[in-house]
Amino acid sequence: MTTAVQLVRIAASDGAAVPAAHRGLVLAMGNFDGVHRGHQALIAAAATEAAAIGRRAGVLTFEPHPRTVLRPEAPTFRLATSDARCAIVASLGIDAVIELRFDATLAGLPPETFVRDILAGRLGIAGIVVGEDFRFGHRRAGDVALLRRLGAELGFFVRGLPAVLRPDGEPFSSGRIRTALAAGDIDAVNGMLGYRWRTSGRVIHGDKRGRTIGYPTANIRLEAASALRHGIYSVLAAWPGQKPRSAVASFGVRPTFGSALMPLLEVHVFDFDGDLYDRELTAIFLAWLRPEERFDGIESLVRQIDRDAASARAINAAAGPGSAIDRALDDAL
């Protein structure tokens, strides 16, 4: 995946110089896992603030996700890769992304040191936009009030935004999106993201049963922390050189055949009989169809797959091109 965004990766411990193009920016700062509608509002605010003072806007984020370092025993299911995050940010009109490596050194920095050495020192920021509840620094001791105090001293402005609320009054959050994925609620997931959730992986060899029943599949493993509900989904499938095509997917352990130890995402691309082994496949989720279930035999399984395929074809045909972010992600494949 490639994007037009200018990306620079830095670490608190390396002291490397930051390119001039990434200094003096107005930054939106956060984890931005998935870049959901709340994140998009934060980024839009940074762009507005930057335009008002004649500066460029950028995004400051952390890689890997801080929870990966702070709670390695409970890994977080990432909603989007670093590359996808850059493509989304680029589609929002931001052309500079700074990924700050989150490691033990960064986690141990007192918040005042983080602001003085990284934000004001290495990045020379003109301003920063964060959520009002944003916390940072060792033991999450830093907050917006501290940012404002240090900003007044060091010469940058701070804007803290209240949480962006969903129609039900709850804030948009990456955690709520992961909860919806665990429930198979793709409508809620895509509504909170503002685009269609997607996941990618390299196509691996499976047991090749699908081709014996008329439904060959391209199989990928999701990350171990994946909380996606086991079941059948209407999806689009894309790979390098191929824009999204209509498909149906199953995620689970294949109980009709004795249940595998590791779940697989098995994608059947309609009207396609090529070889996808070892290619990077992206599945774009449009709708939930049904839970995974065990069938008494192959014939009953195939009859149900026929019904699933018909449903998926109808849903996909009516889906349309998606949002501007969807189109940007498709273009970045």
N, C-alpha and C positions, 0 to 999 in steps of 0.2 A: 504494500500500500504506500502510495506517495501523496504528499500534499504540498501546497505552495507555502505553507507556514514556515517561518524562520524559527527553528528549534535549536536551543542551546541547553546542554546538560552540564550542571555544575555540582560540586559537593562542598560542604562546609569545611572539609579537611584538606582540600587540594590547593586552595589559594590561587587557582588559575584566574587569569584576567578574563573579564566578561567582554565580549565584542561590543564595540561602541553602539551598534544598532540595538543592543539589548540594555543599554543604560539610559537613564532619564525618562523612563516610561511611567505611565499611569497603569498600575497593575491591579487586576482582579486576583485575589489570593484565596486558595482553597484546595481541597483534594480533587474536586470536580470528577468524582467517580460516576461515569455515565453522562456527565454534562446534561443533567435533566433541566426541566423548565425553571426551577429555582436558580440553578447555576447560570442558565442563559440570561436571566434577569440581572444577575450580578455582573456578568461580562458586558451586557449592554450598558449598564450604568458606568462601568469603567470607560467604555468607548465614548459615552456622552461627556464624562468629566474630562477626558483627554482632549476631545475636540474643542471644549470650551476654553482650554488654555493653550491650544496649539501644540499639543504633544501627541505622541503615538501611544496607543493602548496595547497592553499585553496581558498575558496570563502567567501567574506564578503558581506552580503546582508541585506535587511531591511524587517521587517514584523510587521504590515501590510504594504501595499504599502503606501509610504509617502503621496500620494494624498488623501488617505482615511482620514488622520489626518488633512492635510493642507486645503483640500477642501471637507469637509463632505457633502456639498450641491450638489456636482457633483461627485458621486462615480465612480471609475475607474473599468471597466470590466477587471478582471484578466484573463490573458491568460493561466496561469497554477497555480495550488495549490502549497503550500509549499512542500508537499510530491512529487509531480511530478517534481518540480524544483530540489529536491535532487536526484531523480532518473536520471534526465538528466545529472546533474553535475557528478554523479558517473560514468555514461557511458563515460564521457570525460576524465576519468582517475584521477579525483580529489576525494579524500576521506575525506576531511574535509570541513564542511560548518559551518559558524558562522552566525546565524540570530540575528541581533541587533534589539531589539524592538523599533519601531518608535512610539514615543509618544511625549507629550508636552515637557517633559524634554529634550529628544534628539533634538527635533526641535528647542529648545531655546539655545542649546549649541553654543557658538562662535566657529568658525572653528579651531582656535588655541587650544582651550580646548579639542575639539574632537580629534585632532591629538595627543596632549600630554597625555591626560588621558586615551583614549581608544586605539588608534592605537599603540602608543609607550609604554604606561603604562600597561594597562591590557592585551594587546595582544602581546606586545613585538615584533612587526613584523620585519622581515628581509628586506622586500620590499613590494611595492604595485604597481599594474598595474591598470590603469583607462583609460577611454576615454579622449582625449584631452579636450573635452568640459565638463567634469564632474564638477559639483558644489556641495558643501556640506556646512553644518553648518547653523547657524541662518541667515535667509534671503538669503541663498545660496551665502554667501559672500566668501566661500573658493573655490579655484581653483587649477589647477595643479601647477602653479607657487608657491603658498603658500606651497603646499605639498612638492615641491622640496626644498624650503628654510628650512622648518622644518625637512625634512628628513636628509639634510646635517648636521643639528645641533644635531639631536637625534639618528643618526646612522642607518637609513634605506634608501634604494634606491627607486626611483620613476620612473616609466616608463609610459608616456602618449602616447596612441595609437591614430592615426587618425581614423576617422569613416571608417568602412568597407562599400564599395559601392556595390549596386546592378548593374546589367548590364545596367540599364538606367541612372546610375550615381548618383542616390539618395541613401542616407544611409539606411541601415537596421534599422528599429525602431519598437518598440512595438505599437506606435500610428498608423503607416502605416498598421500594421497587423490588428489592430482593425477596421481601415477603410475598409480594404479588407473583413473582416468578415461581416461588415454592408452591403457590396455590394454583398455578397454571392460568392465572388471570392475565392473559396477554393483552386484552383490551385496556386494563388498568395500567399495565406496564408501559405500553406504547403511549397512552394518554399522559402519563407522568413524564415520560422522556421527551415527548414532542416529536418523536420519530420512531421508526420500527426497530425494536431491539434485535440485535444480531450477535452471532457468535461464530468463531472461525476455528479451524483446525486442519491438520494434515490428514488426508484420506489414507486410511490404513486397510490392510487386508482383514476381512472377517471370515465367517464360516461359509459365505457364498450361498446360503439357503435362498436368499431373495430371488436370485436368478432362476432357481428351479420352480418358482411359483409365479413367475411373470413380473416380479417386482424387484429388480436388482437395485441395490442400494450402495451409496458412498458413505462409508462409516468414519466418524471422527470421535475422539474422546474429548469430553469437556474436562476442565480442570477439576481436581479432586474435591475442591470446595464448592463445586456447583450445587445449587439448591433447586435447580429446575425440576418441576414436578414431572414424574414419569407419566408419559402419555403420548397421544398422537396430535400433531400440529400441522396446520396449513402454513407452508413456508415458501419463500423464494430461495433459490440456490444460485450462487455465483462463484466463479473462480477466475484466476488471472486470464484476461483475454475474452472472458464471457460475462456479459451483463446478466442481471438476475433473470432466472427462468422459473416457471411454475413448478412446484414440487410439493411433496407431502413427506413428513418426517415422523419418526418414532424415537422417543428417548426412554430408555429403560433397560431392563435385564432379560427381555424376551422369555416370559414365563411359559409360553406354550412349548418351548424347546428345553425346558428344564432350569431356566433362570441362570444367567451368567453372573459371575462375581462382580464384574465391573460394568456399569451402564455404558451404553453407546448411543450416540446420536446417529441414526440410520436415515439417510436422505434418499428418497426415490425421486429422480428428476424426470418429469413427464416427457415423453417423446424424445428420449435421448438414450443412445446405446454405446457411448464412447467410454474410454478408459480414463478414470480420474485418480488412479492410485498415485500417491505421493504429491498430489497437488494440494494447494491451500484452498479449502472450500469454506465459503461463508453461507450460513443459513440465516435468513431474514424472517423473523416470526410475524405472521399476520393474525393467526387465530388458534385457539384451543379447540380441538375436536372432541376428544374423549380420553378417559383414563386408560392406562395400560391394563390389559386383562389377559387371563389365561383362557384359551379355547380348547375344546375337547379333541379337535383334530385339525388337519391341514385344510380340509374343505371349508369348515366353518370360519377358520381364520381368513382364508382367501376371500370368502364372501364379504366379510367385514372390511377387509382392505379395499375391495372394490367400492364399497360404500364410502369409505374414508377418502379414497382417491377422487370420487365424483364430487364429494363435498369440497375438497381442497381445490379442485379445478374451478368450481363455481365461485368460491371465495376469492381466489387469486385473480380470476378474470374480471371481477368487479372492484378490485382493490385500488386501481389507479396508480399513479407514479409516486405517491407519498409526498412528504414535506420537502422543503428546500434542503434540510439536513440529510434526509434520505438520498436525495439526488447527489449531494456532495460526497456522501459515503460511497455511493455507487461509482461515481467518477474516480474515486481514489483507489478502487480495487486494482 
